[in-house]
Amino acid sequence: MAHRYKSYAAETGTVYQYFFANSRRVNRPEGQGAGNDFIFVVTPDQMPPFVLRVFISERALEVWRRGHGRVLDSNEMYAAAKMRLFRAFDEIECLRGDELNLLVDEANVEELLEPLNL
């Protein structure tokens, strides 16, 4: 299956090509607990591609549920992961090496989803 690359011109000046590869349930041993990894393949400025994982913690999902009276559906979870990916594109000069550091947790879930008016 061919993947459809999308483009994102980051505030750092880098133009990224990316596609969503898949998601999977994981239990992160770094103390982040259970959640979902959303896996993206990223190519910055025509350089070799690499994989970035955006982890959405179960704790973040629980904070959202308590604050909004409902759970996030799979499309909304993908939107949260993509918003976190875009923030990383805009704020981190060199993303290679940050493969496991992009998190949606209880501290940022509201802020990441706020522009989407969910």
For each residue, the residues with C-beta under 8 A, 3 or more apart:
1:
2:
3: 19 21 41
4: 19
5: 17 18 19 43
6: 17 18 19
7: 15 16 17
8: 15 16 18 86 89
9: 15 16
10: 13 14 15 16 86 89 90
11: 89 90 91
12: 89 90 91 92 93
13: 10
14: 10 44 45 89 93
15: 7 8 9 10 44 45
16: 7 8 9 10 42 43 44 45 89
17: 5 6 7 42 43 46
18: 5 6 8 40 41 42 43 85
19: 3 4 5 6 40 41
20: 38 39 40 78 82
21: 3 39 40 41 51
22: 39
23: 36 37 38 39 77 78 81
24: 36 37 39
25: 34 35 36
26: 34 35 36 37 55
27: 33 34 35
28: 31 32 33 34 35 55 57 100
29:
30: 100
31: 28
32: 28 35 55 57 103 105
33: 27 28 57 58 59
34: 25 26 27 28 57 58
35: 25 26 27 28 32 55 56 57 58 59 60 61
36: 23 24 25 26 55 56 77
37: 23 24 26 53 54 55
38: 20 23 53 54 55 56 77 78 81 82 85
39: 20 21 22 23 24 51 52 53
40: 18 19 20 21 51 52 53 54 85
41: 3 18 19 21 49 50 51 52
42: 16 17 18 49 50 51 52 95
43: 5 16 17 18 46 47 48 49
44: 14 15 16 47 95 96
45: 14 15 16
46: 17 43
47: 43 44
48: 43
49: 41 42 43
50: 41 42 95 96 99
51: 21 39 40 41 42 99
52: 39 40 41 42 85 88 95 98 99 102
53: 37 38 39 40 99 100 102
54: 37 38 40 81 82 84 85 102 103 104
55: 26 28 32 35 36 37 38 100 102 103 104
56: 35 36 38 60 61 77 80 81 103 104 109
57: 28 32 33 34 35 60 61 103 104 105 106
58: 33 34 35 61 62
59: 33 35 62 63 105 106
60: 35 56 57 63 64 80 104 105 106 108 109
61: 35 56 57 58 64 65 71 72 77 109
62: 58 59 65 66 106
63: 59 60 66 67 106 109 110
64: 60 61 67 68 71 72 109 110 113
65: 61 62 68 69 70 71 72
66: 62 63
67: 63 64 110
68: 64 65 118
69: 65
70: 65
71: 61 64 65
72: 61 64 65 76 77 80 118
73: 76 77
74: 77 78
75: 78 79
76: 72 73 79 80 113 116 118
77: 23 36 38 56 61 72 73 74 80 81
78: 20 23 38 74 75 81 82
79: 75 76 82 83 113 116 118
80: 56 60 72 76 77 83 84 104 109 112 113
81: 23 38 54 56 77 78 84 85 104
82: 20 38 54 78 79 85 86
83: 79 80 86 87 112 113 115 116
84: 54 80 81 87 88 102 103 104 108 112
85: 18 38 40 52 54 81 82 88 89 102
86: 8 10 82 83 89 90
87: 83 84 90 91 112
88: 52 84 85 91 92 95 98 102
89: 8 10 11 12 14 16 85 86 92 95
90: 10 11 12 86 87
91: 11 12 87 88
92: 12 88 89 95 98
93: 12 14
94: 97
95: 42 44 50 52 88 89 92 98
96: 44 50
97: 94
98: 52 88 92 95 101 102
99: 50 51 52 53
100: 28 30 53 55
101: 98
102: 52 53 54 55 84 85 88 98
103: 32 54 55 56 57 84 108
104: 54 55 56 57 60 80 81 84 108 109 112
105: 32 57 59 60 108 109
106: 57 59 60 62 63 109
107:
108: 60 84 103 104 105 111 112
109: 56 60 61 63 64 80 104 105 106 112 113
110: 63 64 67 113 114
111: 108 114
112: 80 83 84 87 104 108 109
113: 64 76 79 80 83 109 110 116 118
114: 110 111 117
115: 83
116: 76 79 83 113
117: 114
118: 68 72 76 79 113
